[in-house]
Amino acid sequence: MKAKLTIAGLFLLFLTSCIKDYYGGGGGNEEIELTSENYLYEGSIEKYSLENRIMEIDDHLNQKDELHPDEVDALLLEKEQTSERISILEGLEKVLFGIVPPIPCDMPNNKCVPKNLRYILTDLGTEEISVQVFNANQELVAETNELSPMPDLDGYKYTEISVPEESGVLYFSIVKIDSKGMETVYFQKLGE
């Protein structure tokens, strides 16, 4: 009986010592601290891209007289669908629980890059992501395609990226695949 209690005690000790590793807080994993200046939410970048598309559609619609009625209908439908997607992304941004929001930008529409950008954060619905970052001279300055669960922050994944500090204007090319296999591709200028 004494041996069974000793074995049970050792088993519980072993089990509790492994729990920290299981949840991502131990085992040599790097601690990740999100600050207001070291990450961007991928959904925000997509939202900026969609907002730009709506401006392009509006420009086309301002030239209605030159468009075929079917083209006008197609543009209006695309604008409606794009607006709905923006609403969804804005809703997701509002529920980023436990995360310090990125620092506000002095630029219109918050289209800036945090000074010490190191992480691109996305939600669990994203299965794969590829991020390429180009400078104003169209030179590739950063690239990543590794997606990991965010330690201590259920519901989010992240990819680590090394962008030169004080980069000014950057162009993000993002390809993501969600859990349903849908691929989303967009290109967005951020900065200045």
N, C-alpha and C positions, 0 to 999 in steps of 0.2 A: 504494500500500500504506500509506504514511504517512497519507494522508487517511482511509482506512478505519479505521485504529487511532485516529485523532483523533475521528472520528465515533462509534466504539464507546465510547471513553472518555467523551465528552460524554453519550451515551445512558445509560451506567451512572450517571454523576453525576446526571443528571436523574431517573432511576428511583429512586435511593436518596434523593434529596431529597424525593420524593413519598410515600415509604413512611410517614413519620411522620404525614402528613395522613391517609393511608388508614386507619391504625389508630386514629385519633381523638385523637392526642396533639398535633396541631398545627393550623394553619389557623385560629387564633383561637378554637378551641373552649375553653369554660370548663373548667378543671380541677375535677373533683369529688372531694372528699375526704370519705369517710364516716367519721364519728366515732360514738362511743357515744351521742351526744346529738342527732344531727341527722337520723335516719331511722327509719322503721318498715318492717318486712317485711310486705307485704300479706297473705301467707299466715298470719302470726301474728294479724292482725286477723280474718281469716276463721275461724281456729281458735277464737278467743274467742267468736265468734258461734255457732259449732257447739256449743261447750261449754255456752253458755247454752240452746241448743235442747235439748240432752240433759237439762238440769235441768228444763226445761218438760215434756218427755216423762215424766220421772220423777214430777213432780208429778201429771200426769194418771194415770199408772199406779198411784199411791198411792190413787187413787179407783176401783180396779178394779171394785168392786161396782156402781158406777153406770154402767159402760161395757159396751157390747155386746161379745161375744167377738171379733167381727171388728175392732172398734176397737182392742182390746187387741193383736191380732195385727199390725195395721197400725202401731201405735205401737212395738211391739217391733222390727219390721222397719226402721222409720225410725231407731230408736235404733242398731241394728246398722250400718246404712249410714252414719250420721253418725259413729259411732265409727271406722269404717274410713277415712273421709275425714280425720278428725283424725289418725289414725296416719300417713297419707300426708303431711299437712302437717308433722307433727313430724319425719318423716324428711327432708323438704326443708329444714327449719330447721337440721338438724344438719349439712347439707352446704353451708352458705354459706361456701365457700372464700374466703379472702382478705379477709373482711369483719370489721371490729371489731363484736362483738355490741352490740346496744343496751344502754344502761345498765340494770342491774337496778332494779326499782321496789320501793318500800317497801310497796306495796299488795298485797292478795291477788291471786293469779293473774297478776301482772305486767301488770295492765290499767292502764297509765298512758301518758302522752304525753311523749316526750322534750322537754326544755326548749326546744331550738332546732329543732324539727321543720321540715325543709326538703324532705325527699325521702321518697317512698313507693317502695320497691323491690319488684320482682316478677320472676318468672322468664321465660325466653324463650317459654314456652308461652302467655303472655298476649299477645293481638293488640291488644286495645283495653281501655282502662280509663277509667272516669269516677269521680272522687272528689269528694264534697261533704262539707264539714265544717261542723257547726252547733255553736253554743255552748249553754249551759244554758238560754238564753232562746229557743231554737229559731231563732236568727238565723244566716243563712249567713255564715260568716267566711272560708271558703276554698273554691275550686273549681278543678278541673283535669281535663283529658281528653287531654293530650298525653303520649304514651309514646315514650321514646327509648332506644336501646341504651346500656347503661352503659359509658362509655369505660374502657378498661383492665381490664374485668371481664367476660370472656366468660360468657354464660349468663344474664345479668340485664338487665332493662330498668328504667327509673325514670321517675317523673313528679315534677316539682318543684311544691311547694305552699308557700304562704306562710300560716302559721298564727300568729296573735298569740302572743307569748311569755306565759308564765304564764296560760294560758287556763283552767286548771282542767278541768272536765268538758267533753269534746267528744264529739260524735256523728258517726260516720263512716258515710256512705252510699256504698257501693261497688258499681259495676256493672262486671263484667269479662267479656270474651269471649275464649275460648281459641282455639288454632289449629284446633280441630275445629268451631268455631262455637257451642260451648256457652256459654250466658250464665249467669253466677252473680251473684245480687243479694243483698246483705246489709246490715244496719244494725247498728252496734255502738257502744255507749257505752264511752269510755275516759276514765280519770281518776277521781279521788276515789273 
